[in-house]
Amino acid sequence: MTPEVASPSEPLLVFKDAALGYGDFIVVRDINLQAYRGQVLAMMGGSGSGKTTLLRGATGQIKAIKGQVTAFGQDIATSSPEELRKIRQRMGVLFQQGALFTDLNVFENVAFPLREHSKISEQQITEAVLDKLDAVGLRAAAHLNISEISGGMARRVALARAIVLEPELILYDEPFAGLDPISLGITAQLIRDLTDRLRCASILITHDVAESFAIADRVFMVGQGRMLASGTPEELSQSDDPYIRQFLKGQPDGPIAFHYPETPAFTKWLNQRGGRS
């Protein structure tokens, strides 16, 4: 059965009063977020603030401890394994390290999702893959091995693979990490252009302020275990909130703590090793 396409007026992803974490430790709580078609959303915050935890909640890797996370109108927590598989097929994910298959060339890396999840002909696969590689500027690199391309090119290959099934929702985990200024700018504009072209929703997990603010429709700031602020890049740029000012300006002193918070699981582990709290 073909999944029903969500109405353009309905959000593709919703966090409603959601709390997410691991075991007894809640990483983030009271999260409210809606992602619509054609939007680029940037999720920002310090290291360990819970940004990637939210991404895992969106893909069903973890379930909400409280509240609700829905994708395409379905509650992630109550979805069966088969329903969750179908939900994930409507998503694209760009992993932080690219996660390309080093024993496959550029073409076969991008073709992999089509071979796994579709029954189209080889000719159709070739056309689809070359179209997506062309969109990221790498059509003529289709024959190259992964060892023959640069880090920035590898990130673009991973992006082509993430969009080859033309997903309705794309999740980017640190898409700008490790890129030179030119590749960074190209990747940012690609994300904006592809979102507009596919009429999908794109969510960026990122630390990069300048490039994210240049392409995002809305920005969500996460810290201190909760959603601290949300708004347009212009609204957050004018905010007087000390957390937001510290993060946007990269100030060493402020409410953002450098040390990861101690948890009951850490205390238990430390006591088992005879350490001091």
Sequence and secondary structure as in RCSB ss.txt:
>XXXX:A:sequence
MTPEVASPSEPLLVFKDAALGYGDFIVVRDINLQAYRGQVLAMMGGSGSGKTTLLRGATGQIKAIKGQVTAFGQD
IATSSPEELRKIRQRMGVLFQQGALFTDLNVFENVAFPLREHSKISEQQITEAVLDKLDAVGLRAAAHLNISEIS
GGMARRVALARAIVLEPELILYDEPFAGLDPISLGITAQLIRDLTDRLRCASILITHDVAESFAIADRVFMVGQG
RMLASGTPEELSQSDDPYIRQFLKGQPDGPIAFHYPETPAFTKWLNQRGGRS
>XXXX:A:secstr
       TTS SEEEEEEEEEETTEEEEEEEEEEE TT EEEEE STTSSHHHHHHHHTTSS  SEEEEEETTEE
TTT  HHHHHHHHHTEEEE TT    TTSBHHHHHHHHHHHH    HHHHHHHHHHHHHHTT GGGTT BGGGS 
HHHHHHHHHHHHHTT  SEEEEESTTTT  HHHHHHHHHHHHHHHHHHT EEEEE   HHHHHHH SEEEEEETT
EEEEEE HHHHHT   HHHHHHHHT SSSSS SS    HHHHHHHHHTT   
